[in-house]
Each structure stands twice: as structure tokens, then as C-alpha cells.
Amino acid sequence: MIDVIIADAFGLLIDSPAYTKKNFYEFVKDKIDMGKEELIATYKQFRYRSYTDPDYHYEDAMTELFDHLQLEGCEEFIAWNHELNRQTRVMPGAIEMLQALQADGKDVYVVTDYSLPLERAEETFRKVGIFPHISGIVSSKEVGHMKPSQEIFDYVFETYGIERENCAFIGHSYDEIAGAHYLGITTFACFYEDEEDIGFLPDTHQLETLDQLADRV
């Protein structure tokens, strides 16, 4: 019996235009002679530490990245992203899904790969209205590992006393969906890219809208 849901945050419950690799590419593409794939790979290389080191944040990563690429405009880029963050909103159906799960007596824990201090994540969750409907938040920063690593799921299980067989994960990223599935966790997907092949999941686990989840767990 599924009585606990582990949910991704950004891209699933929360829609935020800020702090993305797309923003970085659009900002620098005309300022440097480097292909898109190489630029994105370099961005990810510097960004990774900000997700897993509690003392190293988004601003630190971007400062080092711009220095590495010998680009100007880092402060402007960071300020632009902080401003974009004001546009963060709840995803369609997220509140309704969380309320339905609560009504069924199920706990929801949000696991987020987050490059800012955890209290900033809590502020965002309160702002968009999901905080009252979740039982806890786990950040990659506090664990030192990102989704879909075994370590971050084990941390959730051990910290909150959750049995793996009584838990389901819902995400939108192919890597996280596939990773959770192959770790033996019951997995659901929503808002994934159409071209991504998630045929390894049962059809009933491929959701068109978030509010379908409560009826399928």
C-alpha cells in the first residue's frame, strides 16, 4: 500500500523561469564563440557543486563560471535571475493533488535539487501555497547528492522512517523518473517531455495531469 509520496519540486509542483541552463545560454550565446552543447556542459559542471555543497550557492557558481569563461555581466545575470524568480508560481493541479493526497491520509515529502539555501526553498513553497500540504522538504544540499541517486532516496527513507515498498516517487525529468524506477521505487511521471520514452512505466503511471495521482496510488 502506498502511503507516502516523494515529489520533485521545480518543474512538477512549481513553475519557475529562474536559475535555468536555458537562461544562461540565452544570456551568453552572443558573447562567446562556443557551441550550445559545450556551453551547457560547462554550466552544469560549475552548477553541480552548488546543488550539493551547503556552503556554496548559485551566486558562487555563476561567479566562477563567468570568470572561467572570461565573460563580463555576471552580476547583471544573477540579478536578472533573482528578478525572474519573482514570477515563480504553482503548477496547474499541484494544490489539488496535494489536498487530495492529504485527504487520503498520505504524506508528501518534496525532494529538490536546490542551489540556494534551504530556507529560500521554504520561502518559495510558502509563497506559491504548497507548504501547508507537505510533510517535509529534503534538499540535495543537505544530503550532498542529487536526484536520482540512491543516497538521496535513502536519506528520505531513513530520516522519515519510510518503507520503500510503501512509497511512490513522482517527477517530470527523464533522468529522475528512470533513476527512481530502476532503484525499485514505484514511479509516476507528469509534465515530462513528449519525446522522452518512458515506456518502462505502466500506462497508468504516465499522468496527463497531477490530479490523476490520488486515484492511482
GIMO-V515973 format. One record per backbone hydrogen bond with DSSP energy under -0.5 kcal/mol. CO is the residue of the C=O (numbers start at 1). NH is the residue of the N-H. E is the energy in kcal/mol with one decimal. If there is no record, write none. Layout:
BEGIN
CO/NH/E, CO/NH/E
END
This chain:
BEGIN
1/3/-0.7, 3/107/-1.9, 4/168/-2.0, 5/7/-0.6, 5/109/-2.9, 6/170/-2.3, 7/111/-2.5, 9/12/-1.4, 9/13/-2.3, 9/14/-2.4, 13/91/-2.8, 14/11/-3.8, 14/16/-0.6, 15/89/-2.4, 20/24/-1.7, 21/25/-2.5, 22/26/-2.5, 23/27/-2.0, 24/28/-2.0, 25/29/-2.2, 28/31/-2.4, 28/32/-0.7, 32/34/-1.4, 35/39/-2.4, 36/40/-2.8, 37/41/-2.4, 38/42/-2.2, 39/43/-2.5, 40/44/-2.6, 41/45/-2.0, 42/46/-1.8, 43/47/-2.5, 44/48/-2.2, 45/49/-0.6, 46/50/-0.6, 47/50/-0.8, 47/51/-0.8, 48/51/-1.5, 48/52/-0.8, 49/52/-0.9, 49/53/-2.1, 52/54/-0.6, 53/56/-1.7, 57/61/-2.3, 58/62/-2.6, 59/63/-2.1, 60/64/-2.2, 61/65/-2.4, 62/66/-2.8, 63/67/-2.0, 64/68/-2.6, 65/69/-2.2, 66/70/-0.5, 66/71/-2.7, 67/70/-0.8, 73/77/-2.5, 74/78/-2.7, 75/79/-2.4, 76/80/-2.3, 77/81/-2.0, 78/82/-2.4, 79/83/-2.0, 80/84/-2.4, 81/85/-2.0, 83/86/-1.4, 84/87/-2.3, 85/88/-1.6, 89/15/-3.2, 91/94/-2.0, 93/97/-2.3, 94/98/-2.5, 95/99/-2.7, 96/100/-2.2, 97/101/-2.3, 98/102/-2.4, 99/103/-2.4, 100/104/-1.3, 101/106/-2.7, 102/105/-2.0, 107/5/-3.0, 108/135/-3.4, 108/136/-0.9, 109/7/-2.6, 109/111/-0.5, 110/112/-0.5, 110/138/-2.9, 112/114/-0.9, 112/140/-2.3, 115/58/-1.6, 117/120/-1.7, 117/121/-1.0, 118/122/-2.2, 119/123/-2.0, 120/124/-2.0, 121/125/-2.6, 122/126/-2.2, 123/127/-2.4, 124/128/-2.2, 125/129/-0.7, 125/130/-1.6, 125/131/-1.5, 126/129/-0.6, 130/133/-1.8, 131/134/-1.4, 136/110/-2.5, 138/112/-2.7, 139/142/-0.8, 139/143/-1.2, 140/144/-2.9, 140/145/-0.6, 146/149/-2.2, 149/153/-1.4, 150/154/-2.8, 151/155/-2.1, 152/156/-1.6, 153/157/-2.5, 154/158/-2.9, 155/159/-2.7, 156/160/-2.1, 157/161/-0.7, 157/162/-2.1, 163/166/-1.7, 164/167/-1.7, 166/3/-2.5, 166/4/-1.5, 167/186/-0.8, 168/6/-3.3, 169/188/-2.9, 170/8/-2.1, 171/190/-2.0, 173/177/-2.9, 174/178/-3.2, 175/179/-2.3, 176/180/-2.5, 177/181/-2.1, 178/182/-2.6, 179/183/-0.9, 180/183/-0.5, 180/185/-2.2, 181/184/-1.6, 186/169/-3.0, 188/171/-1.9, 189/207/-2.9, 193/196/-1.8, 196/198/-1.0, 198/201/-2.2, 202/205/-2.0, 203/206/-1.5, 205/189/-2.7, 205/207/-0.9, 209/212/-1.4, 210/213/-2.1, 212/215/-0.6, 213/216/-2.3, 213/217/-0.6, 217/2/-0.6
END
